[in-house]
Amino acid sequence: MNIEQLLKTKGMEVIAVSRDGTVGEAARILAEKNKGLALVCDGENRLLGVVSVIDISRAVGKYGERVATTPVEAIMTTDYTCARPEDSAEDALQMMAKRGVRHLPVVAAGKLKGLLNMRGVLEYRLEVEEMKAGEMLRYISGVGYR
């Protein structure tokens, strides 16, 4: 299964914030949605960066009380890895493992298409393995086979 199909199946929710928004606003949105990462996009749906709860916690150490009014652009991560819709779920897991991240923005032709998280990919892999195991059990036991 490729990432585009996986996004359609799993319905990965994307949290997006403006680079001009404040860190306080981003933190509130992430807390309300119980998410760990927001994508920073421009008005044309181009991905500019990502901001995570880790970025926000580091910013608290750097900016102190001013962090709430600091622009997201000042703390967002701009060195991130993206997946393409045609990449496989296996490719996505390898990218996440290599970079040590749990989220991959999905981008095509410079436009944001979605956000893939490790949990969604692992749940898909588990479903596939369970289907294989069930099929093997039916084969071994002769159920449905002649």
C-alpha positions in Angstrom: 0.0 0.0 0.0 1.3 3.4 -0.8 1.1 6.5 1.4 -1.7 8.1 -0.5 -3.9 5.0 0.0 -2.9 4.8 3.6 -3.9 8.4 4.2 -7.3 7.7 2.7 -7.8 4.6 4.8 -6.5 6.0 8.1 -7.7 9.6 7.7 -4.7 11.2 9.3 -5.7 14.5 10.8 -3.4 17.5 9.9 -3.0 20.3 12.4 -1.7 23.4 10.5 -0.6 26.7 12.0 0.6 30.0 10.4 4.2 31.0 10.6 2.9 34.4 11.8 0.9 32.8 14.6 2.3 32.7 18.1 3.9 29.8 19.9 1.2 30.2 22.6 -1.5 29.7 19.9 0.3 26.7 18.5 0.7 25.2 22.0 -3.0 25.7 22.7 -4.1 24.0 19.5 -1.8 21.1 20.0 -3.1 20.6 23.6 -6.7 20.9 22.5 -6.2 18.3 19.7 -3.9 16.1 21.9 -1.3 16.1 19.1 2.5 16.4 19.2 3.1 18.2 15.9 1.7 21.0 13.7 2.6 21.8 10.2 3.5 25.4 9.3 2.0 26.3 5.9 1.6 29.4 3.8 -1.6 30.6 2.2 -1.1 28.3 -0.8 -0.8 25.1 1.2 3.0 24.9 0.8 4.8 23.4 3.8 7.3 25.8 5.4 8.2 23.9 8.5 6.9 21.9 11.4 6.5 22.8 15.1 6.5 20.1 17.7 5.9 20.0 21.4 9.6 19.5 21.8 10.3 22.7 19.8 7.8 24.5 22.1 9.5 23.2 25.3 12.9 24.2 24.0 11.5 27.7 23.2 10.3 28.0 26.8 13.9 27.5 27.9 15.2 30.0 25.4 12.5 32.7 25.5 11.1 32.3 29.0 7.8 34.1 29.6 8.0 35.8 26.2 7.5 32.4 24.4 3.7 32.7 24.3 4.0 35.8 22.1 7.0 34.6 20.0 6.1 33.9 16.3 6.0 30.2 15.3 8.5 31.0 12.6 11.1 31.7 15.2 11.0 28.2 16.6 9.8 26.0 13.8 11.9 23.2 12.4 12.8 23.7 8.7 15.0 20.7 8.3 12.5 17.9 8.0 11.9 14.9 5.8 8.8 14.6 3.6 7.2 11.6 2.0 5.5 11.4 -1.4 2.1 10.0 -1.9 3.5 7.2 -4.1 6.0 6.1 -1.4 5.3 2.8 0.2 4.4 2.4 3.9 7.7 0.5 4.3 9.5 3.5 2.8 7.8 5.8 5.3 8.8 3.6 8.3 12.4 3.6 7.0 12.4 7.4 6.7 11.0 7.8 10.2 13.5 5.4 11.7 16.5 7.0 9.8 15.5 10.5 11.0 14.3 9.5 14.4 10.9 11.1 13.9 7.3 9.9 14.4 5.6 12.1 11.8 6.2 12.6 8.1 4.5 15.4 6.1 3.3 14.1 2.7 4.0 16.5 -0.1 3.4 16.4 -3.9 4.3 19.1 -6.4 5.3 21.4 -3.5 1.8 21.1 -1.9 0.9 19.5 1.4 -1.2 16.4 1.0 -1.3 15.1 4.5 0.6 13.9 7.6 1.6 10.4 8.3 2.4 9.2 11.8 4.3 6.1 12.9 1.3 4.7 14.8 -0.9 4.8 11.7 1.8 3.0 9.6 2.4 0.4 12.4 -1.4 -0.2 12.8 -1.6 -0.9 9.0 1.3 -3.3 9.2 -0.3 -5.1 12.1 -3.5 -5.5 10.1 -1.6 -6.9 7.1 0.2 -9.4 9.3 -3.0 -10.5 11.1 -4.6 -11.1 7.7 -1.6 -13.2 6.6 -1.7 -15.2 9.8 -5.4 -15.8 9.4 -4.9 -16.9 5.8 -2.1 -19.3 6.8 -4.2 -20.7 9.6 -7.1 -21.4 7.2 -4.7 -23.0 4.7 -3.1 -25.2 7.4 -6.5 -26.3 8.8 -7.9 -26.8 5.3 -10.8 -24.3 5.8 -11.8 -23.0 2.4 -9.1 -24.9 0.5 -9.5 -28.2 -1.5 
